[in-house]
Amino acid sequence: MGLDNPIHIAFVLVLLLLVFGAKRLPELGRSLGTGMRGFKESISSESPAAPALAAADESAAPPVVATAAEHPAA
């Protein structure tokens, strides 16, 4: 039922050609490739801000929890 049949793939390609036109398909492919490449690079490489954020989280004071003695029930 999926795109395992070559006829299905050909049909999708013809449909894309009709919808977007022959001029825009290379543009779309290039944009998609650039976006995928940038996403992959951002996931695989650690950003320089990540260690600074981790250090800031560790130095933050723990949250203050009120006890029942400080706030009696009304």
N, C-alpha and C positions, 0 to 999 in steps of 0.2 A: 504494500500500500504506500510505501514511502518513495524516496527518490532512488531506489535501487535499480530500476529499469532505465536503460539509456533513452528510451522514448519519452519517459517522464522528464528527464533532464533536458532533452531537446525541446520539449514543449515549454518548460519553464524559461529556457533561454529565448525562445521565440516570443514568448509573452513579455519578457523584460525588454526585448528589442522593440516591440510594438508600444509598450507603455512609455519608455524613456527615450527611445530614438537612438540611432546609431552614433550620434555626436556626443550624447551625454553618458553613454555606457563606460567609455574609458575614463571619463572624469569621476564617475561614481566608484569605479574600481580602484582608482588611484587614491581617492579620499578614504575609502574603506580600508585599504592597505596601510595608509599612513596612520589612521586612527588605531588600527589593530597593533601596529608596530609600537606606537607611543604607549598604548595600554600595556603591552607586554614588557616594555622597558621599565615602566613605572612599577610594575609588580615585581619584576626580577631584581631591580636595583633598589637598594635602600636609600631613601632620600636623606640629605644632610640634616634636615630638621627633625627626623625621627629620634635620634639620640637625645637631642635637647628636650624634646617633649617628654621622653621617658624620665629624664633627670628631674624635670619640673614636677612630674606626677609623684615621684618618690619623695621630694622635699616638701610637698604640701602637707599641711597639718591634717590629722584625721578629723572627721566630722564630730561635732559635739552632740552627744545624745543626752536629752533631758531625762531625769529620773522622775519617778512618781512623787518623791518627797519634794522636789522643786516645784512641781505643778500638780497640786492636789485636784482630784476630780470634783466637779461642781455639784 
